[in-house]
Every structure is written in structure tokens, then in C-alpha cells.
Amino acid sequence: MRTKLVVVAALAVAAVTLTAVASAGFTTAKQRVTIRHIGAGFVLTPLTSGPIKPDTGPIDFCCWTNRPTMKNGQEVDIDNPQMTLIGKHGTIVTRNLIGYVDVPDGWAVFTGTWKVIRATGAYAGLTGGGGAAGVALSNGTTKAQFEGFLSLK
């Protein structure tokens, strides 16, 4: 009887250990990053350690839609542009959902979210997204910061 209990206990410990090891192999660590958009370029900066390295390059936005809506008596333009970052390590393409609000003197402020939809090079298999905030100046210049979590599959 005692031998059976020892064998059952040993099997239980082995099962728990194997389950922990197997599940650990499928987890991917999320790495916190910031992407700054200034002028026609971007700077990607990792905020925590991980496989994603600092990168820079041109930034491009396309495929805008505009849906004006009213929130609390204020007009908000909802847009969902595609953002393409062409860096030294590869390309990251995101889809954004952004709400713009006009402020005096031709400026606008915006907040929203972003999500990776595809990536190439060292970024192949990249997933994740986060939040965005920025300002569009009256001269056409945009300054924005995208922060969030990314992980490689």
C-alpha cells in the first residue's frame, strides 16, 4: 500500500512538473515599447528588456477613413489610418483607431489605440499594440507617441 502511495505521489509531481515546463514553452514575454512620430520619421525605443531592439526610419500613414461623431456636445473625428514603420530591422504595419478634436488656431489633439497587423524582417511574427496620443499643429506637422506591449511569436 505504501509503495502505491509513493508511486502515485511521484507521478503527480512529474505531471505537475511536465505541465509547468510545457506551458512555459508557449508563453511569450511582452516587451514595453514607445514609438515616437516626429516629422516624417519614427524612433522605436524598448522600455523593458527583450528581443526588440531600438530602431529608426521613415513613417507612412495611409488608407484613412473619417467618421465625424458627437461626444458630450463636442465634434470628434474618428479615423483608422494604417501606419507603416520602415526601420533598419524590418517593417511594422499597424492599424490605428484615433479620435481627433479641434482646438483653437488650427491645432488638433488626438488619442487612440494601435495594433500590429503584419511585420517583416526581424519583426516577423510580431504581435501587440497599445495606446496613442498626439497633436497636429496648424502648419501640418504631427507629433505623436505610441506606447504599448509587443511580443515575438
N, C-alpha and C positions, 0 to 999 in steps of 0.2 A: 504494500500500500504506500509506504513511504517513498519507494522508488518511483511509483507512478506520479506522486505529487511533485517530486523533483524534476521528472521529465516534463510534466505539464508546465511547471513554472519556467523551466529553461526554454521551452517552445514559446511561451508567452513573451518572455524577454526578447527572444530572437525575432518574433513577429513585430514587436514594437520597434525594435532597432531597425529592421528592414524597412518598415513603413516610414520611419523618420528619414532614413537615408534616401529612399526612393522619392519622397515628396520634396526633399531638399534639392534634388537634381532638377526639378521642374520650376523652381522659383527663380524669377529674375529680379535682381535688385533695381529699384527705381533710383535714378540719379537726378537730383535737383539741378536745373539749369536756368539761365536767363539768356534771352536773345534781345539785343538792343538794335533797333532800327533807327539809323540816323542817316539822312540824305538818301543816297542810292545804295547804301551798304548795310551789312549787319555784322554784329560781333556776338558769337555764341560763347558763353562762359559757364563752365561747370561750377556749381556752388557746393557740390559734395563730390567725394571721390567715386571713381567708376571708370568704365571703358570709354565714355565720351570725352573727347579732348577739345580744348579751345579751338575755335575756327572763325574765319572771317571771309567775306566775299560780297558779291552783289546780291541784292534782294529784288524780287519782282512780284508785283501783285496783278492779278487778272481776274476775269470772269465775275465781275461784281453784279450783284442784284441789289435793288434798293426798294425797301418796303417801308414807306412812312407810316408811323403809328403815333398814337397819343397816349402818354403815360402821365398821370397826375396833372393833366392840363398842359403838358409840355410836349412839343413835337420831337420825336426821336426817329432817326433814320436807321433802320435795321439793314445791315449789309452782311454778305457772306463771301468775302473775297478769298481766292486761293493765293497763298503766299509761297513763293519758291525761294529757298536759300541755296545759292550755288557756292559751296565752300571748297576749301582745298582738300578736304577729306571725303567729299561726296555731296549729294544734293538731298535736301529735305523739302518735301511738299506738304503744306498744311492746309486745312480748311478752317477759316475763322468765322465766328459769329459775333458781330460787333454792333453796338448801338452808339450812334453819333448824336450829339446835342450841340446846336449852335450857341456860341457866346458872342458878346459884342466885338466889333472891329473885324469881322470875317473869320474869327477863330472857331474851332470846334474841339470838343473833348470827346473821348470815346473810351468805353470799356467793353470787354467781351471775353470770349474763350477761343482757344485754338486746339486743333487735334491733328496729329500726323496722319496723312493718308497714304504716303509712299515715300521711300527713300532709296538711295543708291550708294555705291562705294562702301566706305567704312560704316555708313549709316544703314545699310541694307538690313531689313528686319526690325527697324526702329519702330517703337510704339510709344504712345503717350500724348500729353498735351497739358494745358493749363490755362491761366488767365492772362489777359492783355489790358493795357491802359496806355493812353497816349493823347497827343494834342496835334491838331492840324492847324498850322499857322496861316495867316492871311496871304503870305507870299507863296503858298503851295507846299512848303516844307512840312514834313511829318516827322515827329519824334515819338517813338513808342517803345514799350518794354513788354516782352512776353516772358512770363515765368511759369515754371511747371516742372513736371517729372517726366523723364524719358527712360526707357529701358530697351536693351537689345535682346532679341529672341535667341 
